[in-house]
Amino acid sequence: MSGAFDADVDRGHGFAATLGIDPVRTYDDYKATIASEGAREDRIDAVEICTPNYTHFPIAKAFLEAGYDVICEKPLTNTLEDAIALERLIRKTGRFMGLTYTDSSYPMVHEAREMVMDGKLGRVLEAVIAQGLRKAHETRGMNPTAIRNCTDG
């Protein structure tokens, strides 16, 4: 296993150490991962992208172009154009690209779905769930663990 594990390089290297990952295979960013792993005989087979949404496209594109299979957290991209570009690149390279939808298995998502289907919440117009973004959301005065629903009655 190898990779870049955090935008904060020191924190990323520290996290990798807790997983027992060889410091030689712990990188500062995805570009260093591609450059270093690409030169190794025992290079990684695939990469999982668990980064802020706006970074998904450039990271996925770079790894696909370098010949890696890619697993990406949702959303795949922020624009339809970028998604189409990745689809073309997948066809060109023959690499695998998977997209995960981990939130769909959370018990609270199942419970919320049941509440909506049973009409317990009225007509839901919007539901917002923010996870793992505490600092960014707190600076905007938002509660990242709250589910905000807007109903018409």
GROMACS elastic network, one bead per residue, 0.5 to 0.9 nm:
[ bonds ]
;  ai    aj funct       b0    kb
    1    21     6  0.65249   500
    1    22     6  0.82827   500
    1    25     6  0.75961   500
    1    26     6  0.88946   500
    1    43     6  0.88704   500
    1    44     6  0.67212   500
    2     5     6  0.89181   500
    2    16     6  0.82293   500
    2    21     6  0.66005   500
    2    22     6  0.76513   500
    2    23     6  0.87741   500
    2    24     6  0.86524   500
    2    26     6  0.56383   500
    2    27     6  0.76686   500
    2    33     6  0.77599   500
    2    37     6  0.82607   500
    2    43     6  0.87709   500
    2    44     6  0.71250   500
    3    16     6  0.82632   500
    3    21     6  0.89647   500
    3    25     6  0.66176   500
    3    26     6  0.53500   500
    3    27     6  0.56526   500
    3    28     6  0.82540   500
    3    29     6  0.77725   500
    3    30     6  0.72413   500
    3    32     6  0.88036   500
    3    33     6  0.58662   500
    3    34     6  0.89821   500
    3    37     6  0.89214   500
    3    44     6  0.89800   500
    3    47     6  0.81775   500
    4     7     6  0.79959   500
    4     9     6  0.79975   500
    4    12     6  0.65196   500
    4    13     6  0.78009   500
    4    16     6  0.83785   500
    4    25     6  0.87833   500
    4    26     6  0.60099   500
    4    28     6  0.55489   500
    4    29     6  0.50389   500
    4    30     6  0.60011   500
    4    32     6  0.82555   500
    4    33     6  0.67631   500
    5     8     6  0.84190   500
    5     9     6  0.78696   500
    5    11     6  0.79880   500
    5    13     6  0.70668   500
    5    15     6  0.70602   500
    5    16     6  0.68638   500
    5    26     6  0.79047   500
    5    27     6  0.78527   500
    5    28     6  0.80302   500
    5    29     6  0.79378   500
    5    50     6  0.89771   500
    6     9     6  0.60769   500
    6    10     6  0.82183   500
    6    11     6  0.64095   500
    6    13     6  0.79534   500
    6    15     6  0.82955   500
    6    28     6  0.80959   500
    6    29     6  0.80188   500
    6    51     6  0.84318   500
    7    10     6  0.88147   500
    7    11     6  0.80912   500
    7    12     6  0.70829   500
    7    28     6  0.78998   500
    7    29     6  0.73797   500
    7    51     6  0.87762   500
    8    11     6  0.53762   500
    8    12     6  0.60673   500
    8    13     6  0.87026   500
    8    28     6  0.84052   500
    9    13     6  0.61540   500
    9    14     6  0.85225   500
    9    27     6  0.81056   500
    9    28     6  0.54739   500
    9    29     6  0.78934   500
   10    13     6  0.52059   500
   10    14     6  0.61235   500
   10    15     6  0.85912   500
   10    28     6  0.85296   500
   11    15     6  0.60841   500
   11    16     6  0.85993   500
   12    15     6  0.50993   500
   12    16     6  0.61930   500
   12    17     6  0.86435   500
   12    26     6  0.80697   500
   12    27     6  0.83218   500
   12    28     6  0.77113   500
   13    16     6  0.50876   500
   13    17     6  0.62774   500
   13    18     6  0.88813   500
   13    23     6  0.73529   500
   13    26     6  0.62137   500
   13    27     6  0.75283   500
   13    28     6  0.79044   500
   14    17     6  0.51186   500
   14    18     6  0.65710   500
   15    18     6  0.51767   500
   15    19     6  0.66861   500
   15    20     6  0.89394   500
   15    21     6  0.89656   500
   16    19     6  0.51382   500
   16    20     6  0.64202   500
   16    21     6  0.53548   500
   16    22     6  0.79163   500
   16    23     6  0.76386   500
   16    26     6  0.66654   500
   17    21     6  0.55827   500
   17    22     6  0.73427   500
   17    23     6  0.71119   500
   17    26     6  0.85964   500
   18    21     6  0.76189   500
   20    23     6  0.86361   500
   21    24     6  0.83960   500
   21    25     6  0.69723   500
   21    26     6  0.69964   500
   22    25     6  0.54090   500
   22    26     6  0.66599   500
   23    27     6  0.81246   500
   24    27     6  0.77658   500
   25    33     6  0.79243   500
   25    36     6  0.80597   500
   25    37     6  0.78652   500
   26    33     6  0.78783   500
   27    30     6  0.73890   500
   27    31     6  0.86779   500
   27    32     6  0.59416   500
   27    33     6  0.56701   500
   27    36     6  0.84395   500
   28    31     6  0.83109   500
   28    32     6  0.64531   500
   28    33     6  0.77276   500
   29    32     6  0.54845   500
   29    33     6  0.63941   500
   29    34     6  0.89464   500
   30    34     6  0.62350   500
   30    35     6  0.86283   500
   30    59     6  0.69446   500
   30    62     6  0.85737   500
   30    63     6  0.84716   500
   31    34     6  0.52088   500
   31    35     6  0.62232   500
   31    36     6  0.85871   500
   31    59     6  0.83399   500
   31    62     6  0.79500   500
   31    63     6  0.88355   500
   32    35     6  0.50637   500
   32    36     6  0.59122   500
   32    37     6  0.81577   500
   33    36     6  0.53806   500
   33    37     6  0.56875   500
   33    38     6  0.79541   500
   34    37     6  0.54052   500
   34    38     6  0.56356   500
   34    39     6  0.85525   500
   34    62     6  0.80521   500
   34    63     6  0.69042   500
   34    66     6  0.70818   500
   35    38     6  0.54085   500
   35    39     6  0.67151   500
   35    66     6  0.89751   500
   36    39     6  0.54888   500
   36    40     6  0.68474   500
   36    43     6  0.85438   500
   37    40     6  0.51852   500
   37    41     6  0.82749   500
   37    42     6  0.79323   500
   37    44     6  0.66138   500
   38    41     6  0.80036   500
   38    43     6  0.62335   500
   38    44     6  0.83649   500
   38    66     6  0.76591   500
   38    67     6  0.88876   500
   39    42     6  0.88531   500
   39    43     6  0.74694   500
   40    43     6  0.50014   500
   40    44     6  0.86499   500
   42    45     6  0.87249   500
   44    47     6  0.75314   500
   44    68     6  0.80981   500
   45    68     6  0.63069   500
   45    69     6  0.67520   500
   46    63     6  0.86335   500
   46    68     6  0.53589   500
   46    70     6  0.56265   500
   46    71     6  0.75045   500
   46    96     6  0.88816   500
   47    60     6  0.87479   500
   47    63     6  0.77022   500
   47    68     6  0.70441   500
   47    69     6  0.64683   500
   47    70     6  0.50680   500
   47    71     6  0.61377   500
   47    72     6  0.82415   500
   48    69     6  0.88136   500
   48    70     6  0.59693   500
   48    72     6  0.55768   500
   48    73     6  0.77154   500
   49    55     6  0.88710   500
   49    56     6  0.67713   500
   49    59     6  0.75495   500
   49    60     6  0.74331   500
   49    70     6  0.74833   500
   49    71     6  0.62662   500
   49    73     6  0.61772   500
   50    53     6  0.84604   500
   50    56     6  0.81116   500
   50    71     6  0.89416   500
   50    72     6  0.66511   500
   50    73     6  0.57194   500
   50    74     6  0.88076   500
   51    54     6  0.82472   500
   51    55     6  0.64636   500
   51    56     6  0.67719   500
   51    72     6  0.88791   500
   51    73     6  0.79754   500
   52    55     6  0.57036   500
   52    56     6  0.70605   500
   53    56     6  0.54836   500
   53    57     6  0.82727   500
   53    73     6  0.83939   500
   53    74     6  0.76720   500
   53    75     6  0.65291   500
   53    76     6  0.77874   500
   53    77     6  0.69168   500
   53    78     6  0.70462   500
   54    57     6  0.70741   500
   54    58     6  0.84134   500
   54    77     6  0.70768   500
   54    78     6  0.63925   500
   55    58     6  0.58396   500
   55    59     6  0.61933   500
   55    60     6  0.84594   500
   55    77     6  0.82036   500
   56    59     6  0.54417   500
   56    60     6  0.58799   500
   56    61     6  0.83569   500
   56    72     6  0.72795   500
   56    73     6  0.81904   500
   56    74     6  0.87115   500
   56    75     6  0.78954   500
   56    76     6  0.63361   500
   56    77     6  0.59314   500
   56    78     6  0.82847   500
   57    60     6  0.52354   500
   57    61     6  0.58984   500
   57    62     6  0.84739   500
   57    76     6  0.70181   500
   57    77     6  0.54277   500
   57    78     6  0.78746   500
   57    82     6  0.66249   500
   57    83     6  0.78065   500
   57    86     6  0.76939   500
   58    61     6  0.51288   500
   58    62     6  0.60949   500
   58    63     6  0.86935   500
   59    62     6  0.51911   500
   59    63     6  0.62864   500
   59    64     6  0.86007   500
   60    63     6  0.52702   500
   60    64     6  0.60407   500
   60    65     6  0.84690   500
   60    70     6  0.65877   500
   60    71     6  0.84670   500
   60    72     6  0.76579   500
   60    76     6  0.87568   500
   60    86     6  0.78272   500
   60    97     6  0.86787   500
   61    64     6  0.52146   500
   61    65     6  0.60424   500
   61    66     6  0.85349   500
   61    85     6  0.85864   500
   61    86     6  0.65406   500
   61    89     6  0.76351   500
   62    65     6  0.51899   500
   62    66     6  0.61961   500
   62    67     6  0.88301   500
   62    68     6  0.89485   500
   63    67     6  0.63664   500
   63    68     6  0.53655   500
   63    69     6  0.74271   500
   63    70     6  0.71002   500
   64    67     6  0.51266   500
   64    68     6  0.51959   500
   64    69     6  0.64503   500
   64    70     6  0.69480   500
   64    86     6  0.84930   500
   64    89     6  0.72215   500
   64    90     6  0.71275   500
   64    93     6  0.71017   500
   64    95     6  0.66756   500
   64    96     6  0.85078   500
   64    97     6  0.84262   500
   65    68     6  0.74926   500
   65    89     6  0.75719   500
   65    90     6  0.89363   500
   65    93     6  0.71961   500
   67    93     6  0.70782   500
   67    94     6  0.87355   500
   67    95     6  0.68480   500
   68    95     6  0.66127   500
   68    96     6  0.79747   500
   69    95     6  0.52754   500
   69    97     6  0.59557   500
   69    98     6  0.83961   500
   70    95     6  0.78215   500
   70    96     6  0.62342   500
   70    98     6  0.63137   500
   70    99     6  0.85748   500
   71    96     6  0.81072   500
   71    97     6  0.56556   500
   71    99     6  0.57921   500
   71   100     6  0.72863   500
   72    75     6  0.78955   500
   72    76     6  0.64705   500
   72    97     6  0.75691   500
   72    98     6  0.61625   500
   72   100     6  0.62475   500
   73    76     6  0.68032   500
   73    98     6  0.85690   500
   73    99     6  0.58187   500
   73   100     6  0.50255   500
   73   101     6  0.68690   500
   73   102     6  0.79580   500
   74    77     6  0.78736   500
   74    99     6  0.61931   500
   74   100     6  0.59069   500
   74   101     6  0.61408   500
   74   102     6  0.84427   500
   75    78     6  0.70032   500
   75    99     6  0.78679   500
   75   100     6  0.85462   500
   75   101     6  0.86231   500
   76    79     6  0.88663   500
   76    82     6  0.87450   500
   76    83     6  0.68241   500
   76    99     6  0.67245   500
   76   100     6  0.89698   500
   77    80     6  0.73873   500
   77    81     6  0.87578   500
   77    82     6  0.61318   500
   77    83     6  0.57757   500
   77    86     6  0.89328   500
   78    81     6  0.87397   500
   78    82     6  0.72616   500
   78    83     6  0.79923   500
   79    82     6  0.53660   500
   79    83     6  0.64609   500
   79    84     6  0.87946   500
   80    83     6  0.50300   500
   80    84     6  0.61555   500
   80    85     6  0.85659   500
   81    84     6  0.51589   500
   81    85     6  0.61921   500
   81    86     6  0.87499   500
   82    86     6  0.62588   500
   82    87     6  0.86317   500
   83    86     6  0.51356   500
   83    87     6  0.62131   500
   83    88     6  0.87060   500
   84    88     6  0.62350   500
   84    89     6  0.85779   500
   85    88     6  0.51804   500
   85    89     6  0.62092   500
   85    90     6  0.86862   500
   86    90     6  0.60538   500
   86    91     6  0.85995   500
   86    97     6  0.89736   500
   87    90     6  0.51172   500
   87    91     6  0.63717   500
   87    92     6  0.86666   500
   87    97     6  0.88474   500
   88    91     6  0.51755   500
   88    92     6  0.61479   500
   88    93     6  0.86492   500
   89    93     6  0.59667   500
   89    94     6  0.80987   500
   89    95     6  0.84846   500
   90    93     6  0.52907   500
   90    94     6  0.55127   500
   90    95     6  0.55407   500
   90    96     6  0.68948   500
   90    97     6  0.71252   500
   91    94     6  0.52792   500
   91    95     6  0.75069   500
   92    95     6  0.82387   500
   93    96     6  0.88591   500
  100   103     6  0.88346   500
  101   104     6  0.59508   500
  101   105     6  0.80462   500
  102   105     6  0.59021   500
  102   106     6  0.74130   500
  103   106     6  0.54304   500
  103   107     6  0.89903   500
  103   109     6  0.70805   500
  104   107     6  0.84058   500
  104   109     6  0.62470   500
  104   110     6  0.75177   500
  105   108     6  0.86155   500
  105   109     6  0.70677   500
  105   110     6  0.73448   500
  106   109     6  0.53139   500
  106   110     6  0.66605   500
  106   111     6  0.88644   500
  107   110     6  0.51017   500
  107   111     6  0.61792   500
  107   112     6  0.85649   500
  108   112     6  0.59630   500
  108   113     6  0.84516   500
  109   112     6  0.50450   500
  109   113     6  0.60732   500
  109   114     6  0.85942   500
  110   113     6  0.51179   500
  110   114     6  0.62556   500
  110   115     6  0.86951   500
  111   114     6  0.51231   500
  111   115     6  0.62302   500
  111   116     6  0.87015   500
  112   115     6  0.50390   500
  112   116     6  0.62258   500
  112   117     6  0.85854   500
  113   116     6  0.51352   500
  113   117     6  0.60694   500
  113   118     6  0.84819   500
  114   117     6  0.50140   500
  114   118     6  0.59361   500
  114   119     6  0.84962   500
  114   120     6  0.86205   500
  115   118     6  0.51476   500
  115   119     6  0.62319   500
  115   120     6  0.51980   500
  115   121     6  0.64127   500
  116   119     6  0.51318   500
  116   120     6  0.60461   500
  116   121     6  0.57949   500
  116   122     6  0.72992   500
  116   123     6  0.76767   500
  116   124     6  0.72355   500
  117   120     6  0.77391   500
  117   121     6  0.88605   500
  118   121     6  0.81490   500
  119   122     6  0.54144   500
  119   123     6  0.73595   500
  120   123     6  0.89059   500
  121   124     6  0.67451   500
  121   149     6  0.84315   500
  121   151     6  0.70624   500
  121   153     6  0.82717   500
  122   150     6  0.89554   500
  122   151     6  0.57889   500
  122   152     6  0.67090   500
  122   153     6  0.57308   500
  123   150     6  0.80442   500
  123   151     6  0.52710   500
  123   152     6  0.60156   500
  123   153     6  0.71507   500
  124   127     6  0.73169   500
  124   149     6  0.63665   500
  124   150     6  0.58029   500
  124   152     6  0.75539   500
  125   149     6  0.70602   500
  125   150     6  0.54793   500
  125   151     6  0.60174   500
  125   152     6  0.79504   500
  126   148     6  0.74402   500
  126   149     6  0.55140   500
  126   150     6  0.56630   500
  126   151     6  0.80156   500
  127   147     6  0.63103   500
  127   148     6  0.54806   500
  127   150     6  0.72574   500
  128   146     6  0.78699   500
  128   147     6  0.55420   500
  128   148     6  0.54908   500
  128   149     6  0.71661   500
  129   144     6  0.71169   500
  129   145     6  0.68267   500
  129   146     6  0.65727   500
  129   147     6  0.53381   500
  129   148     6  0.74169   500
  130   133     6  0.66488   500
  130   134     6  0.82603   500
  130   137     6  0.82444   500
  130   143     6  0.81982   500
  130   145     6  0.60638   500
  130   146     6  0.74160   500
  130   147     6  0.79916   500
  131   134     6  0.72937   500
  131   144     6  0.59375   500
  131   145     6  0.63296   500
  132   135     6  0.85771   500
  132   144     6  0.76010   500
  132   145     6  0.87098   500
  133   136     6  0.55986   500
  133   137     6  0.61020   500
  133   138     6  0.83818   500
  133   144     6  0.66564   500
  134   137     6  0.53000   500
  134   138     6  0.57713   500
  134   139     6  0.84710   500
  134   142     6  0.86708   500
  134   143     6  0.77345   500
  134   144     6  0.57367   500
  134   145     6  0.83936   500
  135   138     6  0.51859   500
  135   139     6  0.62370   500
  135   140     6  0.88565   500
  135   144     6  0.89242   500
  136   139     6  0.55208   500
  136   140     6  0.69196   500
  136   142     6  0.88459   500
  136   144     6  0.89693   500
  137   140     6  0.51594   500
  137   141     6  0.63772   500
  137   142     6  0.51329   500
  137   143     6  0.67040   500
  137   144     6  0.60659   500
  138   142     6  0.53318   500
  138   143     6  0.64742   500
  138   144     6  0.73772   500
  139   142     6  0.75113   500
  140   143     6  0.89622   500
  142   145     6  0.89065   500
  142   146     6  0.84011   500
  143   146     6  0.55822   500
  143   147     6  0.87719   500
  144   147     6  0.82953   500
